[in-house]
């Protein structure tokens, strides 16, 4: 029987039609609570025809041990930096993903973090729960400049919401959508340095690549306005943990709202868990009932199409053909 390894917890924990869709395949589904380490993936590798994965460590070693049985990787989500796509392509292994399913949800989460920081939400609610009546003055978003690094689907949704708040969005992206920018009055920054210098808030919505790793570090933080707020709903490794923690302690960065960390889940002594004016949510930016069902349904449909040897909805390495295996 065709065996599927399912590791994504939001898929498993959220009710919806995606469960019936997967069950209807007749495949044997083995469930694990991801994201899984390379060590755990190596223990499981070789016993499955397909993965429906989240942010599990699918390294070259995992792929080598998984073959020849493994026929396809169906990523639940859009970020594939935890998958060795280069090796998968070399081995003729299709890597599928689900673009366009969570941009609304993640953009809303970015504003949750921003509003919580600017309105001192945690300070106020925690004090009130303790029976204290403490008040700290916050700030309006109106007329503030928000720099959006990465103006893809999510970045665009952030820009639209920024305009609704009366903010001034500026964006930086290698692939610039001039029609969108004109429609929503988004100024184009010619460089990241321009974003850093001009922004009251910086919202990160770029992929993790060798170029974007440690994009926010001591050197670039020094170019930002003192007291800047930084939002990260992309990848934890885009921000250097030690440098952002130091900048929060010094006051150079006024606040950091992040849904992602360089190590997930973090150890108890992770520097950002005790840093001032830092809000960390446990990688739930795309976890809403609406988004999970869209994302999970797309991941299962990709798997079904690949198993039938048909073209999937979206593939990271489209030069690799899918081959019927079920």
Secondary structure by P-SEA (a helix, b strand, c coil): cbbbbbccccccccccaaaaaaaacccbbbbbcccccaaaaaaacccccccccccccccaaaaaaacccccbbbbccccccccaaaaaaaabbbbbbbccccaaaaaaaaaaaaaaaaaaaaaaaaaaaaccbbbbbbbbcccbbbbbccccaaaaaaaaaaaaabbbbbbccccccaaaaaaabbbbbccaaaaaacccbbbbbccccccccccccaaaaaacccbbbbbbccccccccaaaaaaaaaaccccbbbbccccccccccccccccccccccccccccccaaaaaaaaaaaaaaaaaaaacccccccccccbbbbbcc
